[in-house]
Amino acid sequence: MTKLHDLYERCGQSAWIDDLKRSYLTSGELARLIDQGVRGVTSNPTIMAKAIEGGSDYDEQFERLVRAGVPVEDVYWELVIEDVVGALDAFRPLYDASGGTDGFVSVEVAPDLAHDTAGTIAAARRLHERIGRPNLLVKIPATPEGIPAIEEMIAEGRSTNVTLIFSLERYHAVIDAYLAGLRRLVAAGGDPGRVASVASFFVSRVDTEVDRRLEAVAASADEETARRAHALRGTVALAQARAAYELFRHAFDAPAFADLAGRGARVQRPLWASTSTKNPAYPDLLYVDGLIGPDTVNTMPLATLEAFLDHGTVERTVDTDLPAAHAALAEAGALGLDLREITDLLEQEGVAAFAKSFDGLLDDLRAKAAALGARS
């Protein structure tokens, strides 16, 4: 039994891998990861762009589709969906054995739909209907326009990974959308037990931006204020994530959820995303060891996953010192940091980064398709 198995059995946390590429399927790497205790996969447009551009694994399928006259953007989805379906099939035994708790694979709607509610609903619906696997999670960003799309998908009984959550305020809206969708599903005679959802709360990027601003505060402040600013570095992201877990427990332990739970509804688990450490001065498992607790998921890139297997600590930490978490958030405000403004900026940057990856990949694929035409 590895630490990942121990993490789930002792602490109720599922380890997922934040990566997906064709070689994981063809080499047996994904099967190895499942044996080690990985319980799901997440992907996003940046991950898929790196996979497709990173080698020759997709060349044969790409050339075949292009020569058949398939438009380049449709070719992209063919490449992605083949990977997703392969991963879904690999995880299906775990999904069945866990009673639908784990074994999920996530695929994200096109990032240019982040501010288009109707477009997101249509795209998410198409992905669910086309792929047709019960362990599929379609990722929808938690933008203001994404919130009603999330509710609609849950109301239709379609499992959803809500992504790009940076703030407690937006997380609260995500929970409300999930519960509203479940209530609509039940009212229409649907089975809430067949619906799963995770809420992907992004962590390390918060410290990256907060720390930058703390350095600016320290540079222009008196000695005592500078000391406080330096002391707060590397603490706000964990503090906010722990406050999010407190919000999760409050919402799903409440009597208001009891009726839905009695009908088979599942909690919408917090999923800790962006958990690789960006600052080399911080411990490499800062955002993994510090966020362990029941009914949670941590999705990690392969290097972070391997680090946890090597020297991670299996111990409940997510709610062991909530007063300290609230104190850190209050201190950030006292030092003049506007966390709402910071997290709004991070959301905008996250959407833009995914769109840039997606658009850049499509441009590269179009150039590659043109070169094929020139050679034929």
TATABEL-V428390 format. One record per backbone hydrogen bond with DSSP energy under -1.0 kcal/mol. NH is the residue of the N-H (numbers start at 1). CO is the residue of the C=O. Records with the same first field share a line. If there is no record, write none. Layout:
NH=CO + CO
//
This chain:
6=2
7=3
8=4
9=5
10=6
11=7
12=8
13=7
14=296
16=298
17=40
18=300
19=17
24=21
25=22
26=22
27=23
30=24
32=28
33=29
34=30
35=31
36=32
37=34
38=33
39=15
41=104
42=17
48=44
49=45
50=46
51=47
52=48
53=49
54=50
59=56
62=58
63=59
64=60
65=61
66=62
67=63
68=64
69=66
70=65
75=71
76=72
77=73
78=74
79=75
80=76
81=77
82=78
83=79
84=80
85=81
86=82
87=83
88=84
89=85
90=86
91=87
95=91
96=92
97=93
98=94
99=96
100=95
103=39
105=135
106=41
107=137
109=139
113=110
114=111
116=113
120=116
121=117
122=118
123=119
124=120
125=121
126=122
127=123
128=124
129=125
130=126
131=127
132=128
136=133
137=105
138=159
139=107
140=161
142=163
143=141
147=143
150=146
151=147
152=148
153=149
154=150
155=151
156=152
157=154
158=153
160=196
161=138
162=198
163=140
165=200
171=167
172=168
173=169
174=170
175=171
176=172
177=173
178=174
179=175
180=176
181=177
182=178
183=179
184=180
185=181
186=182
187=183
188=184
189=186
190=185
194=191
195=192
198=160
199=269
200=162
201=271
202=165
203=273
204=274
206=203
208=204
209=205
210=206
211=207
212=208
213=209
214=210
215=211
216=212
217=213
218=214
219=215
226=222
227=223
228=224
229=225
230=226
231=227
232=228
235=232
239=235
240=236
241=237
242=238
243=239
244=240
245=241
246=242
247=243
248=244
249=245
250=246
251=247
252=248
253=249
257=254
261=257
262=258
264=261
265=260
269=197 + 267
271=199
272=297
273=201
282=279
286=283
288=285
289=285
291=288
295=12
297=270
298=14
299=272
300=16
305=301
306=302
307=303
308=304
309=305
310=306
311=307
312=308
315=313
317=292
318=292
320=317
325=321
326=322
327=323
328=324
329=325
330=326
331=327
332=328
333=329
334=330
335=331
336=333
337=332
342=338
343=339
344=340
345=341
346=342
347=343
348=344
349=345
350=346
351=347
352=348
353=349
354=350
355=351
356=352
357=353
358=354
359=355
360=356
361=357
362=358
363=359
364=360
365=361
366=362
367=363
368=364
369=365
370=366
371=367
372=368
373=369
374=370
375=371
376=372
//
